[in-house]
Amino acid sequence: MEDKVYDVAVIGSGPAGLTSAIYTTRGAASTIIFAGEKWGGQLMLTGVVDNYPGFPDGIEGPILMESMKKQAQRFGAEFVLSNVESIDITSKPFTLSVDGKKIPAKSIIIATGAEAVWLGLRNEEKLIGRGISSCAPCDAPFFKDKKVAVVGGGDSAMEEALILTKYATSVTIIHRRDSFKASAIMQKKVLENPKIKVIWNTQVKEVVGEEKLEKIILMNVNDNKETEFPVDGMFVAIGHKPQTFIFERKIELDEKGYIKKVPTEIYENATSIPGIFVAGDVHDHHYRQAITAAGYGCMAALEVLSYIGG
């Protein structure tokens, strides 16, 4: 592996990374995927995915990712379950440091994604996909005629709550302060919606449930009083963290820490470094869907094939 100069190195193994590898390998470009120790992205924490085209009965997130992985491997992509520790962009080919080895590549596709910021509560990780979610567009239909809560106070929390009103019987926003930081127009939509209630000055202290979420324990931040709040679902909307720390001070990031796209006349998914492209949630903090990530992966791959083809 160290002696070979790859045409493409893909960093990340969610829908964006695996889709890009499918396209680059079918384009006859030698491709290595650095999948990370925890491969597959957010869909590995997802139950049934109902909004990915081609699966009329839905498909389990991990099964979908395993299928994408096998498809990329069928076309010749090498799959490495290791994290990229650093990249050297000072000369070409680029060099990626992985497990103490130096791997050269003519081009790079960054598809490291973004992780939802969770509350960090005991039992929370166990219940993700079992009543706890960070994506209403993905999971809202599972909560038809159910009672749900949304944690957060920004525009994302408002958007989650409004989507959920189309399915749930009641939506309660839980916010640790006495006012939202969301835009005025989003606040107006939420506060005027009869299905949405707000519990102010409150945080979630505990999530309770074995096989699925049953209730949450709330604590008032002013008097520390605790109350039980039965819910069928809880949507955490306190932000996402792009996985970009190894690219800091090397590739241009935006004000939120996401990879900044620097389009040219030829390449839509280019970055500030020629030969390095970006795809998926690591730059897209608006849609954050598996299908859009896959679409960006396709775009980046086609641009890489053009780039290395000269």
C-alpha positions as CSV (number, residue, x, y, z in Angstrom):
1,M,0.0,0.0,0.0
2,E,2.8,2.4,0.8
3,D,4.6,1.8,-2.5
4,K,1.5,2.5,-4.6
5,V,0.4,6.0,-5.6
6,Y,-3.4,5.9,-5.7
7,D,-5.4,8.0,-8.1
8,V,-7.9,8.8,-5.4
9,A,-8.0,8.7,-1.6
10,V,-11.4,8.9,0.0
11,I,-11.5,10.0,3.6
12,G,-14.8,8.9,5.1
13,S,-17.2,6.0,4.6
14,G,-20.7,7.4,4.8
15,P,-23.0,7.7,1.8
16,A,-20.8,10.5,0.3
17,G,-17.6,8.6,0.6
18,L,-18.8,5.3,-0.6
19,T,-20.8,6.7,-3.5
20,S,-17.7,8.7,-4.6
21,A,-15.6,5.5,-4.5
22,I,-18.2,3.6,-6.6
23,Y,-17.9,6.3,-9.3
24,T,-14.1,6.7,-9.2
25,T,-13.5,2.9,-9.4
26,R,-16.0,2.5,-12.2
27,G,-14.0,5.3,-13.9
28,A,-10.9,3.1,-13.7
29,A,-9.2,5.2,-11.0
30,S,-7.4,3.3,-8.3
31,T,-9.2,4.2,-5.1
32,I,-8.5,3.7,-1.4
33,I,-11.1,4.4,1.2
34,F,-10.0,5.4,4.7
35,A,-13.2,4.4,6.4
36,G,-12.2,5.2,10.0
37,E,-12.4,3.0,13.0
38,K,-16.1,3.7,13.2
39,W,-17.1,3.4,9.6
40,G,-20.4,4.1,7.9
41,G,-21.3,7.5,9.2
42,Q,-24.6,8.5,10.9
43,L,-26.6,5.7,9.2
44,M,-24.9,3.1,11.3
45,L,-26.9,4.6,14.2
46,T,-30.1,4.6,12.3
47,G,-32.9,2.1,12.4
48,V,-35.2,1.8,9.4
49,V,-34.4,4.3,6.6
50,D,-37.6,5.0,4.7
51,N,-36.6,7.9,2.5
52,Y,-33.7,6.5,0.5
53,P,-34.9,5.7,-3.0
54,G,-35.2,2.1,-4.2
55,F,-36.4,0.5,-1.0
56,P,-40.2,0.6,-0.9
57,D,-40.3,-1.2,2.5
58,G,-37.4,0.7,3.9
59,I,-34.0,-0.6,4.8
60,E,-31.9,-0.7,8.0
61,G,-29.2,2.0,8.0
62,P,-26.3,-0.5,8.7
63,I,-27.6,-2.8,6.0
64,L,-27.7,0.1,3.5
65,M,-24.1,1.1,4.3
66,E,-22.9,-2.5,4.1
67,S,-24.4,-2.7,0.6
68,M,-22.7,0.5,-0.5
69,K,-19.4,-0.8,0.9
70,K,-19.7,-4.1,-1.0
71,Q,-20.6,-2.3,-4.2
72,A,-17.5,-0.1,-3.9
73,Q,-15.3,-3.1,-3.2
74,R,-16.8,-5.0,-6.1
75,F,-15.4,-2.4,-8.4
76,G,-12.0,-2.5,-6.8
77,A,-11.9,0.0,-4.0
78,E,-9.6,-0.8,-1.2
79,F,-11.3,-0.4,2.2
80,V,-9.2,0.4,5.3
81,L,-10.7,0.6,8.8
82,S,-8.3,3.2,10.0
83,N,-8.4,6.9,10.7
84,V,-6.3,9.4,8.7
85,E,-4.1,11.0,11.3
86,S,-2.8,13.9,9.1
87,I,-2.4,15.0,5.5
88,D,0.6,16.7,3.8
89,I,-0.6,19.0,1.0
90,T,2.7,20.8,0.5
91,S,3.7,18.7,-2.5
92,K,2.0,16.3,-5.0
93,P,1.1,13.6,-4.8
94,F,-0.5,14.3,-1.5
95,T,0.5,12.2,1.5
96,L,-1.8,10.8,4.0
97,S,-0.5,9.5,7.4
98,V,-2.4,6.3,8.4
99,D,-1.3,3.8,11.1
100,G,2.2,5.2,11.0
101,K,2.4,4.7,7.2
102,K,2.6,7.4,4.5
103,I,0.1,6.8,1.6
104,P,0.5,8.9,-1.5
105,A,-2.5,9.9,-3.7
106,K,-3.0,12.2,-6.7
107,S,-6.3,13.5,-5.4
108,I,-8.4,13.4,-2.2
109,I,-12.1,13.4,-1.6
110,I,-13.0,14.6,1.9
111,A,-16.2,12.9,3.0
112,T,-15.7,12.8,6.8
113,G,-19.2,14.0,7.6
114,A,-20.6,15.7,10.6
115,E,-21.7,14.2,13.9
116,A,-24.8,15.3,15.8
117,V,-24.0,16.9,19.1
118,W,-25.7,14.7,21.7
119,L,-26.6,15.5,25.3
120,G,-24.0,13.1,26.7
121,L,-26.5,11.4,29.1
122,R,-26.2,7.9,30.5
123,N,-28.3,5.5,28.4
124,E,-28.6,8.1,25.5
125,E,-26.4,6.3,23.0
126,K,-28.2,3.0,23.7
127,L,-31.6,4.6,22.8
128,I,-30.4,6.4,19.6
129,G,-32.7,4.9,16.9
130,R,-35.0,3.6,19.6
131,G,-36.9,6.8,20.3
132,I,-33.9,9.3,20.3
133,S,-33.0,10.9,17.0
134,S,-31.3,14.0,15.6
135,C,-33.2,14.1,12.3
136,A,-36.9,14.9,12.0
137,P,-36.9,14.7,8.1
138,C,-35.5,11.1,8.5
139,D,-37.6,9.8,11.4
140,A,-40.7,12.0,11.9
141,P,-43.0,9.5,10.2
142,F,-42.2,6.9,12.8
143,F,-43.9,9.1,15.4
144,K,-47.3,9.4,13.8
145,D,-49.9,10.1,16.6
146,K,-47.1,10.0,19.2
147,K,-45.9,12.5,21.8
148,V,-42.4,13.9,21.1
149,A,-40.0,16.4,22.5
150,V,-37.3,18.5,20.8
151,V,-34.3,19.7,22.7
152,G,-32.7,23.0,21.5
153,G,-33.4,26.7,20.9
154,G,-31.9,27.5,17.5
155,D,-33.3,27.4,14.0
156,S,-32.6,23.7,13.7
157,A,-34.7,23.0,16.7
158,M,-37.5,25.1,15.3
159,E,-37.3,23.3,11.9
160,E,-37.4,19.9,13.7
161,A,-40.4,20.8,15.7
162,L,-42.4,22.1,12.7
163,I,-41.7,19.0,10.7
164,L,-42.8,16.8,13.6
165,T,-46.2,18.6,13.9
166,K,-47.1,17.0,10.6
167,Y,-47.0,13.6,12.3
168,A,-47.0,13.8,16.1
169,T,-50.0,14.6,18.3
170,S,-48.0,17.0,20.4
171,V,-44.5,18.5,20.2
172,T,-42.8,20.0,23.2
173,I,-39.6,22.1,22.9
174,I,-37.3,21.9,25.9
175,H,-34.9,24.8,26.2
176,R,-32.5,25.6,28.9
177,R,-32.9,29.3,28.6
178,D,-35.9,31.7,28.8
179,S,-35.7,32.7,25.1
180,F,-34.8,31.1,21.8
181,K,-31.7,32.1,19.8
182,A,-33.6,31.1,16.6
183,S,-34.4,33.7,13.9
184,A,-37.5,35.8,14.6
185,I,-39.5,34.3,11.7
186,M,-38.8,30.7,12.9
187,Q,-39.7,31.6,16.4
188,K,-43.0,33.1,15.2
189,K,-43.9,30.0,13.2
190,V,-43.2,27.8,16.3
191,L,-44.9,29.9,18.9
192,E,-48.0,30.3,16.8
193,N,-48.4,26.6,16.1
194,P,-51.1,25.1,18.4
195,K,-49.4,21.7,18.4
196,I,-46.1,23.1,19.9
197,K,-45.6,23.8,23.5
198,V,-42.4,25.1,25.1
199,I,-40.8,24.3,28.5
200,W,-38.4,27.1,29.3
201,N,-35.4,27.1,31.6
202,T,-35.2,23.4,31.6
203,Q,-32.7,20.7,30.6
204,V,-33.0,17.0,30.1
205,K,-31.2,15.3,33.0
206,E,-31.9,11.6,32.1
207,V,-33.5,9.4,29.4
208,V,-35.3,6.4,30.6
209,G,-36.1,3.2,28.7
210,E,-34.8,-0.3,28.0
211,E,-35.8,-1.4,24.5
212,K,-37.1,2.1,23.6
213,L,-37.4,5.5,25.0
214,E,-40.2,5.7,27.6
215,K,-39.7,9.0,29.4
216,I,-37.3,11.8,30.1
217,I,-36.3,13.4,33.4
218,L,-36.4,17.2,33.3
219,M,-34.7,19.6,35.6
220,N,-35.5,23.3,36.0
221,V,-32.3,25.2,35.8
222,N,-33.5,27.8,38.3
223,D,-34.6,25.7,41.2
224,N,-33.2,22.2,40.2
225,K,-36.6,20.7,40.6
226,E,-37.0,17.5,38.7
227,T,-40.0,16.2,36.9
228,E,-40.9,13.1,34.8
229,F,-42.0,13.7,31.2
230,P,-43.4,10.6,29.3
231,V,-42.6,10.8,25.6
232,D,-42.4,8.4,22.7
233,G,-39.6,10.3,21.0
234,M,-36.9,12.9,21.7
235,F,-35.2,14.9,18.9
236,V,-31.9,16.4,19.9
237,A,-31.2,19.6,17.9
238,I,-28.3,21.4,19.7
239,G,-26.0,21.3,16.7
240,H,-23.6,19.3,14.5
241,K,-19.9,19.0,14.6
242,P,-18.1,18.6,11.3
243,Q,-15.2,16.2,11.4
244,T,-12.6,18.6,10.1
245,F,-9.9,18.8,12.8
246,I,-7.2,17.2,10.7
247,F,-7.8,19.8,8.0
248,E,-7.5,22.9,10.2
249,R,-5.0,25.4,8.9
250,K,-4.5,23.3,5.8
251,I,-7.8,23.6,3.9
252,E,-10.1,26.6,4.2
253,L,-13.0,26.1,6.6
254,D,-16.1,28.3,7.0
255,E,-17.1,30.1,10.1
256,K,-18.8,27.0,11.5
257,G,-15.8,24.7,10.9
258,Y,-17.2,23.0,7.8
259,I,-15.0,22.5,4.7
260,K,-15.5,25.5,2.4
261,K,-16.3,24.8,-1.2
262,V,-14.3,27.0,-3.5
263,P,-16.0,26.4,-6.9
264,T,-14.1,27.0,-10.1
265,E,-15.4,27.2,-13.7
266,I,-14.9,23.5,-13.9
267,Y,-15.3,22.0,-10.4
268,E,-18.3,22.7,-8.2
269,N,-17.0,20.6,-5.3
270,A,-13.4,21.9,-5.2
271,T,-11.8,23.1,-2.0
272,S,-9.1,25.8,-1.5
273,I,-6.5,23.2,-2.5
274,P,-6.5,22.1,-6.1
275,G,-6.8,18.3,-6.3
276,I,-8.8,18.1,-3.0
277,F,-12.6,17.8,-3.3
278,V,-15.4,17.6,-0.7
279,A,-18.6,15.8,-0.5
280,G,-21.5,15.4,2.0
281,D,-22.3,16.6,5.4
282,V,-18.7,17.8,6.0
283,H,-19.6,20.8,3.9
284,D,-23.4,20.6,3.7
285,H,-24.9,21.8,7.0
286,H,-28.3,22.5,5.5
287,Y,-29.8,19.3,4.1
288,R,-27.8,16.6,5.9
289,Q,-29.6,13.7,4.2
290,A,-28.2,10.4,3.0
291,I,-29.5,11.0,-0.5
292,T,-27.9,14.5,-0.8
293,A,-24.7,13.2,0.6
294,A,-24.6,10.4,-2.0
295,G,-25.4,13.0,-4.7
296,Y,-22.5,15.2,-3.6
297,G,-20.3,12.0,-3.6
298,C,-21.2,11.4,-7.2
299,M,-20.4,15.0,-8.1
300,A,-17.1,15.0,-6.4
301,A,-16.1,11.7,-8.0
302,L,-16.9,12.9,-11.5
303,E,-14.9,16.0,-10.9
304,V,-11.9,14.0,-9.6
305,L,-12.0,11.8,-12.7
306,S,-11.8,15.0,-14.8
307,Y,-9.0,16.4,-12.6
308,I,-6.8,13.3,-12.7
309,G,-7.5,12.7,-16.4
310,G,-6.1,16.1,-17.1
